[in-house]
Amino acid sequence: MDKKAMLGPKVRRLRRDHGLTQAQMAEQLGISPSYLNLIEHNQRPVTVPLLLKLGQQFGVDLQSFAEDEESRLVAGLREVFADPLFDGSDIKNQDFRELAAVAPTLGQAVVALYRAFRTSRDDLQTLSERVADREKLHLVQTSSFPQDEVRDLFQAHSNHFAELEAAAEELWQEGRLEKGDLYRGLTDYLLNNHSVRVRLLPSDIMGYAVRRFDRHGRRILLSEMLAPSGRNFQLACQIALLRHRDLLNHIVDSSGLTGDEARRLARIGLANYFAAAVLMPYARFWEAANQVRYDIEILRRRFDASFEQVCQRLTTLQRPGAKGVPFFLMRVDSAGNVSKRFSGAGFHLARFGGGCARWIVYEAFRTPGKIHSQLAQMPDGTTYFSIARTVVKAGGGFRSPPQQFAIALGCDLQHAAQITYADGVDLENTEAATPIGVNCRLCPRLDCSQRAFPPLNHRLIVDENLRGLSPYLFAPPAGE
């Protein structure tokens, strides 16, 4: 059987969402209730004719319905159970796959529970360190990670929000925006529809801020340090907060986020999504991306956007019937801190900790502004093609220098031929791919010379008379 045709949990959730019994759904699909029962328990595959019937009867997008979400959940469970907390547990990869296939909701709950556990453990460690230093006792406070909740919200929606795409298209019609003169169109719209004026101010007045909304004066103040693409983006972001606050609140309210910080961060993230959709309207951007084979330099010139804005927008092309290459994205600074991540295309980015030093994203800092490409293979054999380049965020002058980040954008090997950056790369020669991992703690590659930490599931051997390329020697896991 084709593993990707085993869609039992999805069929069961679809039936329950429509309030149907197995007999009722089976009748609509023209199959027997017993056969449907076997499908829901992954004892039978969903055939192509049956998949077409599901699309006709229940209006589901066949491509997204048939996509295999199991691998992402399996990777998350593998990361959870690699924690030393579970040393000695006889949990195998097959157990992860069975849980992801039979009870994906339960598996997601396990990952969420582990995230809460890690947060609590980190809080306790921080508290212990500060209590140990009596001079810092007054600084004791608990830490939370609302940004992780917001990332999960965007991940759950595959980084695509149809309502915001529609709202952005409506703005182009309502505001009579014109390609090539977007700034004037946005400022006119704000003045005519919201009685809000736009002012460009010197950096010494704006300070650290690049945009500030003066409610009482009905003004949007922009820093002179913003590039033209940044000015357009910030104006569109403010329009989302003024014109579509109810829509933003609706998405946030239905997301189950806890805490005011997470809700505010989500609202900002959704406003930023709307702004990108205004700068790069979906249909026109999707068509251009396919036409130029995802050449980011051409796309940024055509849509007057920055390199990072285009990369981020490429991860959102998930409209049914008009999908682009499923990309993953990560942004890091020179210290390895991850400030953006989207695990599309089945590529697993570690939720906890940094990334792999062998991955091309860190190489980008050596030659700023140059696009690097790489064929990389994960320990499970899956191969990905990715590119990386540095980007610079505007600063505030000599005393507030610009920030430099590296952006990595990639996809599964099967989509690489659609991308212009893969031209000249032997995509069939996977043996030449760079072996990478999620991060050092989770990577089973014991021969890596760039390892910064020992893996969680291996016992460390300390031998003062032996030194290898890596400072670590390991014993195999128990049972091997």
C-alpha positions, 0 to 999 in steps of 0.5 A: 500500500502507498503510505501516503494513501493511508489517510484514516485519521483525516477521513475520521476527522472530516466525518466528525466535522460534518456530524455524520455516522460511518453509515451516513458517510459511507452511503454518500461515498458509495461504499460499505460502512465496514469498508469505511471503518477499515479506512478510518483505522488505516487498514485500507488505503484511500484510492484515487476514485474515492479521494475524488468522491471526497472532494466532490461530496465534502468540498475538500482540497484534494492536494492538501487533504492527501498531503502526508503530515505524519512525517512532521509529527514523527520528527516532533515526537522523535525530538521529544523522546530524545530528551534524557528524561526518557533514557531507558524507555524502549521507544522505537521509530515504529512507535512514533509512526504508529502514534502519528498515524492512528492518533495524530491529535494525541501526538500533537498533545504530547509535543505541546506538553513537552514544550510546556515542560521545557518552558517550566524547566528553563524557568526553574533553571533561570530562577535557580541561577538568579537565586544563587546570585543574591545580587540579582535576586531582585531580577527574579521573574518567570519567563514565557515564550509567547512567540512559540505559540504564535509560530505554532499558529502560523504553522497550523495554517501552513502559513496561509490565511485566505481571509487576509489574502482576500482583504489585501486584494480588496484594498487594491480595488477599494484604494485603486492602487497602482503598480509602481506607485504603491506609496502614493496609493497607500497614503491617499487611501489612509487620508481619504478613508481613515483621515490619517496623514503620513509623515517621514521624520528624521532618525534622531526624532524617531529613535529606535522606532521605524513606525509610530501611529499617533492616534490623537494626531491621526498621523503615521510617522515613518523613519527616514531610515526605511527603504521604500519597500519598508515604507510601503510595508509599514503603511500596509501593516498599519492599514491592517490594524485600522481597517481589519482589526475585527478580522485579525481579532477573529483569527486570534480568538479562534486560535486558542492562544493563551495570554495577552502577549501571545495574542498581541504578537499574533495580531502583529504577525497577521498584520505583517502577513496582510502587508506582504499580501498587499505588496505582492498580491497573490495571483500576480506574485504566484504567476510571476514566481512560476514564470521566473522559476523563483528567481528572488532578485527578479521578484524583488525588483518586479514587486519593489520588495526586499529579499527577505519579504520575497522569501517570506512571501514564497512560503505563503503560496498555499492557495488551493488550485494555485500552490507554489513550491512548498518552502521552509524558511529560517532567519538567524543572526551571527550568533546563531539565534533563530528569530524566524522559522517556518517548517514547511516541506516536511523539513524539521527545524528544532523547536528547542535550541539552534541549528546544524553548523553544516547547513548553508545558512551559517555559511552565508555570513562569510560572503555577505550578499552572495546567494549560496546553494546546497543539497543537504540530507537529513539522518533519515535520508530525506534530501533538501535543496536550500539557498541562503543569503545575508540581509541587512535591517536598517539601523539608526546611524553610526551609534545604532548600526544595521542588523545582519541576518542570514535567510535560508529558504529551501524545499524538498528535493522533488521540487528543486528542479522548479527553482532557478538556483538548482540549475547546474546541480546534479539533483540525482546524485544524493550521495554528494549531499551534505549530511546535516542534522536538526541540531547537535543534541538530536543528530545521530551522526557520530562522525561529525567534526563540527559537533558542539554538543554530544547527542542526547541519546548516547553515553559520553566516553571520556578518554584522556589518551585519545583525541579525534576530530570531534572532542566527543567519543560516544558509546552506542545507545542501550540495546544496540 
